[in-house]
Amino acid sequence: MLKGSSKLIFEGSTEGRTGFSLPTLDVESVELSDLYEEKYIRQTDARLPEVSELDIMRHYTELSNKNHGVDTGFYPLGSCTMKYNPKINEKVARMGGFSHAHPLQHSKTVQGSLEVIYEMQESLKEITGMDEITLQPAAGAQGEWTALMMIRAYHEANGEGHRNKVIVPDSAHGTNPASATVAGFETVTVMSNEEGLVDIDDLKRVVGDDTAAIMLTNPNTLGLFERDIMEIRDIVHQAGGKLYYDGANLNAIMSKVRPGDMGFDAVHLNLHKTFTGPHGGGGPGSGPIGVKKDLVPFLPKPMVVKKDGSFELDNNIPQSIGRVKPYYGNFGIYLRAYTYIRTMGPDGLKEVSENAVINSNYMMRRLQNSFVLPYDTHCKHEFVISGSKQKKQGVRTLDMAKRLLDFNYHPPTIYFPLNVEECMMIEPTETESKETLDGFCDTLIKIAKEAEETPEVVLEAPHTTVIGRLDETQAARKPVLKYKFED
């Protein structure tokens, strides 16, 4: 038996009741058999609930109220930068001149849209310190792949196609080795030292004549700034490799330091993270990449350029790796990010990073006595704590994450990075108030005390959610994705 309106929709179905009306067909009807092979045509009607429009509206409204998002609660998902999405962004994205434009219109008829793209490119060049930007990639991982394909094309153009290794830190985002593999490279792991930073001696060991690139984010996934970045740059460049910057953590350093000034040759950005495009539910994303001048010839085409006072799509890029996204990427996300950048300005973006770092350090220090703090040093926009102390009491990090649901908090990222036992990675962002941060910290401290005094409360959590604790292995391997009618 389903709870709430779902019961009304499925068990409350009444034969002959409808929740829609369609206009009379005013064009010539076509038989399905004229369009499809017989095997693709249903022989009987689908068994669907028969309910009124009001019932179906209540059903979907109830489902939407069960969702969690930044508009409904704190979302401390480490590495995801789940910050507030300003509503002015939505207003701009819905302006008719933008939202009604068709991607196949002639460039002369969409000059305003192309101007936004061009100005967005210029803004991101300034923010990152790169020489050129393309907005085409549809998400961060596609941005990674695009940049790596450009690096591969660069090496091949220089007669060094043998460079087939990409170095990835042991704390890296999982998409880094995946993107490298899809781009045709082999991955080599460089270890972290006891401070959570790239081990320089190990880097010297793994770098070589076959090195194509190293993929880093700075600050790294542990929330720590790679202070040896200039030495890392020299080691990789002297070996003939390129430095790739994963922009997932850019929220910590905007208007403070630029990837291009650290020596990076390519960078991807997450407009749906750092620049407030909404990305709950898996999208939509946008992962622009920026490159230094020696990689510019390999950028995807077309590029939006300004010529004689107007804007056009330039396909004359002979060494381009080709188009990586239909049309010109996720334009609606550009509009949101462009509005955010223009609203904040350089001083505002600097304040964003400062507040994100302050919030992160404040939370880390509030939690350090209740959990193991693997790296007791100043962090950036996010930090990691370990539930290894609670594990000794029989309570795992997963259990504590489930218990947070009872207090209407979305859990932080857990068990990542992999090099921290029982890891919790927390990123508060700059948009949360001290009261919200304190409420979350108080709750997590309470749960740590429960793990010590009444562990069964945590082990059996969640207690207040619509669905209780699942068998996660079975849920992943044998998900039930449809309603089964009882005859």
C-alpha positions in Angstrom: 0.0 0.0 0.0 1.4 3.4 -1.0 1.3 6.4 1.3 -0.3 9.7 0.6 -1.7 10.7 -2.7 0.0 7.7 -4.4 -2.7 5.5 -2.9 -5.4 7.8 -4.3 -3.8 7.7 -7.8 -3.3 3.9 -8.0 -5.7 2.2 -5.6 -8.2 5.0 -6.1 -8.5 4.7 -9.9 -12.1 4.7 -11.1 -12.9 3.4 -14.6 -14.0 6.1 -17.0 -12.7 9.0 -14.9 -10.4 11.4 -16.8 -8.1 14.3 -15.9 -7.6 15.8 -19.4 -9.4 16.9 -22.5 -8.0 17.2 -26.0 -9.2 19.3 -28.9 -10.9 17.6 -31.8 -8.5 16.3 -34.4 -8.3 18.8 -37.2 -5.8 17.1 -39.4 -6.0 13.8 -41.4 -5.6 10.8 -39.1 -2.8 8.3 -39.8 -2.9 4.6 -38.9 -0.2 3.5 -36.6 0.5 0.6 -38.9 1.5 3.1 -41.6 4.2 4.4 -39.3 5.5 1.5 -37.2 6.0 -2.2 -37.6 3.3 -4.3 -36.1 5.5 -5.6 -33.3 5.9 -2.1 -31.9 2.2 -1.4 -31.7 0.3 -2.2 -28.5 -2.6 -4.6 -28.9 -4.3 -3.6 -25.7 -4.6 -0.3 -23.9 -2.0 0.5 -21.2 -3.2 0.0 -17.7 -3.0 3.5 -16.3 -4.8 5.1 -13.3 -8.0 6.8 -14.2 -8.3 9.9 -12.0 -9.4 13.5 -12.2 -7.2 16.5 -12.9 -7.3 17.6 -9.3 -6.2 14.2 -8.0 -3.3 14.1 -10.4 -2.2 17.6 -9.4 -2.3 16.7 -5.7 -0.3 13.6 -6.5 2.6 15.4 -8.2 2.5 18.3 -5.8 2.9 15.9 -2.9 5.8 14.2 -4.6 7.5 17.6 -5.2 7.1 18.4 -1.5 9.1 15.3 -0.6 12.1 16.5 -2.7 15.0 18.2 -1.0 16.8 21.1 -2.6 18.6 24.3 -1.7 15.2 26.1 -1.6 13.9 23.8 1.1 16.9 23.1 3.3 20.7 23.0 3.9 22.6 21.0 1.3 26.2 20.5 2.5 27.1 18.1 -0.3 30.9 18.3 -0.4 32.5 19.0 -3.8 29.1 19.8 -5.3 28.8 23.5 -4.3 25.0 23.4 -3.7 24.6 27.1 -3.3 21.4 29.2 -3.5 20.2 29.9 -7.0 19.2 33.6 -7.2 15.7 34.1 -8.6 16.9 37.0 -10.8 18.8 34.4 -12.8 15.6 32.6 -13.6 13.9 35.8 -14.6 16.6 36.6 -17.1 16.6 33.0 -18.5 12.9 33.3 -19.2 13.1 36.5 -21.1 11.3 36.0 -24.4 14.1 37.2 -26.6 16.3 34.4 -25.1 13.8 31.6 -24.3 12.0 31.8 -27.7 15.1 31.8 -29.8 15.7 28.8 -32.0 19.2 27.3 -32.3 18.9 27.1 -36.1 18.2 30.8 -36.5 20.6 32.8 -38.6 23.3 34.5 -36.5 22.1 38.0 -37.6 18.7 37.3 -35.9 20.2 36.3 -32.5 22.8 38.9 -32.0 21.8 39.4 -28.4 22.2 35.8 -27.5 25.6 35.6 -29.2 26.7 38.7 -27.4 25.8 37.1 -24.1 27.9 34.1 -25.0 30.8 36.3 -26.1 30.8 38.4 -23.0 30.5 35.2 -20.9 33.6 33.9 -22.6 35.4 37.2 -21.8 34.4 37.2 -18.2 35.5 33.6 -17.7 38.9 34.4 -19.3 39.4 37.1 -16.7 38.3 34.9 -13.8 40.5 31.9 -14.8 43.5 33.7 -16.4 43.1 31.7 -19.6 43.6 32.9 -23.2 40.4 31.5 -24.7 37.1 29.9 -23.6 34.5 27.7 -25.2 31.1 27.2 -23.5 30.1 24.1 -25.5 30.6 21.2 -23.0 27.4 20.3 -21.3 28.8 19.3 -17.9 32.0 19.1 -15.9 32.9 15.6 -17.0 32.4 16.5 -20.7 34.6 19.6 -20.1 37.3 17.3 -18.7 37.0 15.0 -21.7 37.0 17.9 -24.1 40.2 19.4 -22.6 41.9 16.0 -22.6 41.0 15.5 -26.2 42.6 18.9 -27.0 45.7 18.0 -25.1 45.8 14.7 -27.0 45.5 16.5 -30.3 48.2 19.0 -29.2 50.7 16.2 -28.5 49.9 14.4 -31.7 50.3 17.6 -33.7 53.7 18.0 -32.2 54.8 14.4 -33.1 54.4 13.2 -29.5 51.4 10.9 -29.8 53.3 8.4 -27.6 52.3 10.5 -24.6 49.5 8.3 -23.3 49.6 8.7 -19.5 47.5 11.1 -17.4 48.5 11.5 -13.7 45.7 11.7 -11.2 46.0 12.2 -7.4 44.6 9.6 -5.1 42.1 12.2 -3.8 40.8 13.1 -7.2 37.2 13.3 -8.3 36.1 10.0 -9.8 35.3 11.7 -13.1 39.0 12.5 -13.6 40.3 8.9 -14.3 37.1 8.1 -16.1 37.4 11.1 -18.5 41.1 10.2 -19.1 40.2 6.7 -19.9 37.4 7.7 -22.3 39.8 10.1 -24.0 42.1 7.2 -24.7 44.7 7.7 -22.0 46.0 5.4 -19.2 45.8 6.8 -15.7 48.7 6.9 -13.2 48.0 7.6 -9.5 50.2 10.1 -7.6 49.9 9.6 -3.8 49.1 12.3 -1.2 51.6 13.0 1.6 50.7 13.1 5.3 49.5 16.6 4.9 46.9 15.6 2.3 48.8 17.3 -0.6 50.4 15.9 -3.7 53.5 14.0 -2.7 56.3 15.8 -4.7 58.7 12.8 -4.5 56.0 10.5 -5.8 55.1 12.9 -8.6 58.8 12.9 -9.7 58.6 9.1 -9.7 55.6 8.8 -11.9 56.2 11.6 -14.4 58.0 10.8 -17.6 58.4 11.0 -21.3 55.0 9.4 -21.7 53.2 11.9 -19.5 50.4 13.8 -21.4 49.0 15.7 -18.4 48.2 15.9 -14.8 44.7 16.5 -13.5 44.4 18.6 -10.4 41.9 20.7 -8.5 43.2 23.4 -6.3 42.2 23.5 -3.5 42.0 19.7 -3.7 39.1 17.4 -2.8 40.2 17.4 0.8 39.6 21.2 0.9 43.4 21.9 1.1 45.3 24.3 -1.1 48.2 22.7 -3.0 50.8 25.2 -1.9 53.5 23.4 -4.0 51.5 24.1 -7.2 54.3 26.0 -8.9 56.8 23.2 -8.3 54.2 20.7 -9.6 53.9 23.0 -12.7 57.6 23.0 -13.3 58.0 19.2 -12.8 55.2 18.4 -15.3 56.1 21.1 -17.8 59.7 20.1 -17.9 58.6 16.6 -18.7 56.6 17.9 -21.6 53.1 17.4 -20.0 50.2 19.8 -19.5 48.4 20.8 -16.4 44.7 20.4 -16.3 42.5 22.2 -13.7 39.3 20.6 -12.4 37.1 23.6 -11.7 34.8 21.9 -9.2 36.5 23.8 -6.4 36.8 27.2 -8.0 34.3 28.6 -5.4 37.2 28.8 -2.9 39.5 31.1 -4.9 37.5 33.5 -7.2 39.2 36.9 -7.4 41.9 35.6 -5.1 44.1 33.5 -7.5 43.5 32.2 -11.0 44.3 28.8 -12.4 46.1 30.4 -15.3 48.5 32.2 -12.9 49.2 28.9 -11.1 50.5 27.4 -14.4 47.5 25.4 -15.6 47.2 25.0 -19.4 43.5 24.0 -19.4 40.6 24.4 -17.0 37.0 23.4 -16.9 34.4 25.3 -14.9 31.0 24.2 -13.5 28.5 26.9 -14.2 25.9 24.8 -12.4 28.1 24.9 -9.2 30.2 28.0 -8.8 28.0 30.2 -10.9 24.6 29.3 -9.4 23.0 27.3 -12.2 20.6 24.8 -10.6 21.7 21.2 -10.8 19.5 19.1 -8.6 18.3 15.9 -10.1 21.3 15.4 -12.4 21.2 18.6 -14.5 21.2 20.6 -16.5 25.0 21.1 -16.4 27.4 23.3 -18.2 31.2 22.8 -18.2 33.0 25.4 -20.2 36.7 25.0 -20.7 39.5 27.5 -20.9 42.9 27.0 -22.4 46.3 28.7 -22.9 47.4 29.9 -26.3 49.1 26.7 -27.5 45.9 24.8 -27.1 43.7 27.4 -28.7 44.0 25.9 -32.2 42.3 22.7 -31.0 39.2 24.3 -29.5 35.8 22.8 -30.4 34.0 24.6 -33.2 32.2 26.8 -33.8 33.5 29.6 -31.6 31.5 32.7 -31.0 33.6 35.7 -32.2 33.2 39.4 -32.6 33.9 40.7 -36.1 33.2 44.2 -37.4 31.0 45.1 -34.4 28.7 42.0 -34.8 28.8 38.4 -33.5 29.1 35.2 -35.5 29.8 31.5 -35.3 33.3 30.8 -36.5 33.8 27.3 -38.0 37.2 28.1 -39.6 39.3 26.2 -37.0 41.3 23.7 -39.1 42.8 21.8 -36.1 39.6 21.8 -34.0 38.7 18.5 -32.3 35.2 19.2 -33.7 31.8 19.9 -32.1 31.3 18.3 -28.7 27.7 19.5 -28.1 24.7 20.1 -30.5 24.1 23.7 -31.2 26.0 25.7 -28.6 25.7 23.9 -25.3 23.2 24.7 -22.5 22.3 28.3 -23.3 19.9 28.7 -20.4 22.6 27.9 -17.9 24.9 30.5 -19.5 22.2 33.1 -19.0 21.9 32.3 -15.3 25.7 32.3 -14.8 26.1 35.5 -16.8 23.5 37.2 -14.7 25.2 36.0 -11.5 28.6 37.3 -12.6 27.2 40.7 -13.7 25.3 41.0 -10.4 28.2 40.1 -8.2 31.1 41.9 -10.0 34.7 41.1 -9.2 34.4 42.4 -5.6 31.3 40.3 -5.0 33.0 37.2 -6.4 35.9 37.7 -4.1 33.5 38.1 -1.1 31.8 34.8 -2.2 35.0 32.9 -1.9 36.0 34.6 1.4 32.7 33.7 3.0 32.7 30.2 1.7 36.1 29.6 3.3 35.1 31.3 6.6 31.9 29.1 6.8 33.9 26.0 6.1 36.6 26.7 8.7 33.9 27.6 11.3 32.1 24.3 10.8 35.3 22.3 10.8 36.4 23.7 14.2 32.9 23.2 15.7 32.9 19.5 14.7 36.6 18.6 15.4 36.0 17.4 19.0 33.2 15.1 18.1 34.8 13.5 15.1 38.3 12.6 13.9 39.9 15.5 11.9 42.4 13.9 9.6 44.0 17.2 8.5 44.2 19.7 11.4 45.0 22.7 9.3 43.2 25.7 7.7 40.9 24.5 5.0 39.3 26.2 2.1 35.7 26.0 0.9 35.1 22.4 2.1 36.6 20.0 4.7 36.6 16.4 5.6 36.0 14.7 8.9 36.1 11.0 9.7 33.6 8.8 11.5 36.4 6.3 12.4 35.8 7.0 16.1 32.1 6.1 15.8 33.0 3.1 13.7 34.7 1.6 16.8 31.4 2.0 18.6 29.6 0.0 15.9 28.2 3.0 14.1 29.3 3.8 10.5 29.3 7.1 8.6 26.4 5.8 6.5 24.4 5.3 9.7 25.0 8.9 10.8 24.1 10.2 7.3 20.8 8.3 7.5 20.1 9.8 11.0 20.6 13.3 9.6 17.5 12.7 7.5 15.4 12.6 10.6 16.3 16.2 11.3 15.5 17.4 7.7 19.1 17.8 6.7 20.6 16.5 3.5 23.6 14.4 4.4 27.1 15.5 3.3 29.1 13.5 0.8 30.2 10.3 2.4 33.0 7.8 1.8 34.8 10.2 -0.6 37.6 11.0 -1.0 38.6 7.3 -0.7 41.9 8.0 1.1 40.0 9.1 4.3 38.5 6.3 6.4 34.7 6.7 7.1 34.9 10.1 5.3 32.4 12.9 5.5 33.0 15.8 3.1 31.1 19.0 4.0 30.8 22.1 1.9 28.6 24.8 3.4 29.0 27.4 0.6 28.8 31.1 1.2 25.1 31.5 1.0 24.2 29.9 4.4 23.8 31.8 7.6 25.6 31.2 10.9 22.3 30.0 12.4 22.0 27.3 9.7 25.6 26.2 10.1 25.1 26.0 13.9 21.9 24.0 13.5 23.6 21.5 11.3 26.7 21.2 13.6 24.5 20.9 16.7 22.6 18.0 15.0 25.8 16.2 13.9 27.3 16.6 17.4 24.0 15.2 18.9 24.2 12.2 16.5 27.8 11.6 17.5 26.7 11.5 21.1 23.8 9.1 20.2 26.4 6.8 18.5 28.1 6.6 21.9 25.2 6.3 24.2 22.2 5.0 22.2 23.7 3.5 19.0 20.5 1.6 18.1 18.8 4.9 17.4 21.4 5.7 14.8 21.6 2.2 13.4 17.9 2.0 12.8 17.6 5.5 11.2 15.9 7.1 9.4 12.7 7.1 11.6 10.7 9.9 10.2 11.0 9.7 6.4 8.4 8.3 4.0 10.5 5.3 3.3 12.6 3.7 6.0 16.1 2.2 5.6 16.5 0.3 2.4 18.5 -2.7 1.5 20.9 -0.6 -0.5 22.5 -3.5 -2.3 19.1 -4.8 -3.5 17.8 -1.3 -4.3 20.8 -0.7 -6.6 20.7 -4.2 -8.2 17.0 -4.9 -8.4 15.2 -1.5 -8.3 11.4 -1.5 -8.4 10.6 1.3 -10.9 7.0 0.7 -11.6 3.7 0.2 -9.7 2.3 -3.3 -9.7 -1.4 -3.5 -9.8 -3.1 -6.1 -7.6 -5.6 -8.1 -9.7 
